[in-house]
Amino acid sequence: MMTVLKWILFFAAALAMQMTVMPSIALNDTIYPEALLIPLFILSIEHGRMAGIWAGFFTGLLADVLRGDYLGAQALAMTLVGAFVGLFSKKKFNAGPVVQIVIMIVASILHDIIYGYSIGHKLNLIENIQRAFYTALIAAVLLFISHFLHLNKRR
Amino acid sequence: MHWFISYLVAHKHGSSLFVTVLLSIFLLNATTEQQKKISHALLHSVYFPVLKVMSTTTNVRDVFNENELLSEKVNGLIQENARLRKEIELRDEEFTTKKLSEDLSYELIPSFVVGREPSPLFNSIVIDVGKENGVELNMPVISPFGVVGKVTQVLNKSSLVQLIRNPDVFVSVHHRQSDAVGILTSSGSDKISVSLRNHHNVAVGDTLFTSGMGGVYPAGLPVGVVSKTENGDMLLYNDIHVKPFVDFGKLRYVNVLKLNARWTSIHKEVDTLIKEMTQ
């Protein structure tokens, strides 16, 4: 129960960041990190595909509901991203930090492609890659901090 | 039915993915009206706590934005306040000058201070009137509060004024209560003083006026107030410290008294006499 609550709080924090901080750190006003992908990525790596699928679906649905248009588009994109990242969960595949970042970048590009396709937008691969790298960069920082905190806790 | 549930449990990943993708596609293909209804239902059931948190976050963000907006407004108001204060000050000075010119019965040439020495204890200022406005050498310069100094250089559109705190400027002052007359001198620092015989009863707070002697300043212009009296270097004299009425640091608006120095005419007469004698 505590784990579920912890993840709900993580997603809520990410959503709050998406609404407040992210627009202010956007590059060229269009390229900004998808904050919601970060907890989804970490959750899928930690708890596997099943958790990734459902968390992706509900988080995406929440983003859709809050955005008010294209209901189901984010849900679909994030569900598939959750399922994809879940393939590399710690239970099955012990990925190192570099591989994790690569997975994050691929997942972010995948998310943008599916979301763009769902809402009928033209594919802009360069912008998608830039956003993916930006998201991965933020995720890497967070992962590094979490890794550092874990180490200190163990000591 | 049993086999179906067993199948779902056995393939939970696949079936979860299937169900969620199916639901997403269903939502995407719903009409706008249906989507609105579903959104409303979700926001008031499953996502209600999240909505509550989000609205709080938005409020906090609004507070920050509002704070920024208010800071900008406050800055604008501070600037406007400073501008209006300056305007009021100038109007007050203009009004006092008008009153002063009525009282003095001399013609005044109003002017703005446009320059001064960069040091804190500056001894001269530049004003924006000159020959074209009728300014001549040695004309007295006053402010609504009292004597400022005298014109020492005149150009076409500007003039240099030596302040009374300049060590080269000597002003003959009159103490009305004791009828004493002395020469106001400055040591170059902030100290302005006058030496008066010690039998004259001069007290702190008394006002000193121009005496009319010396040829530059007419009699009766306020100069300053006695701030301190002490025994002078000479046995029979007291050193009277004077605080000028004019705050030279805040001087922006002055008036030139259109009054020629009286020694100009004496000089002319002496020159004529010398010429007659040599002829």
Interface residues (C-beta under 8 A of the other chain):
Chain A: A12 L15 A16 M19 T20 R49 M50 I53 W54 G56 F57 F58 G60 L61 L62 D64 V65 L66 G68 Y70 L71 G72 A73 A75 L76 T79 L80 A83 G86 S118
Chain B: K12 H13 S16 L17 T20 V21 L23 S24 I25 F26 L27 L28 N29 A30 Q35 I38 S39 L42 L43 V46 Y47 V50 V53 M54 T57 T58 R61
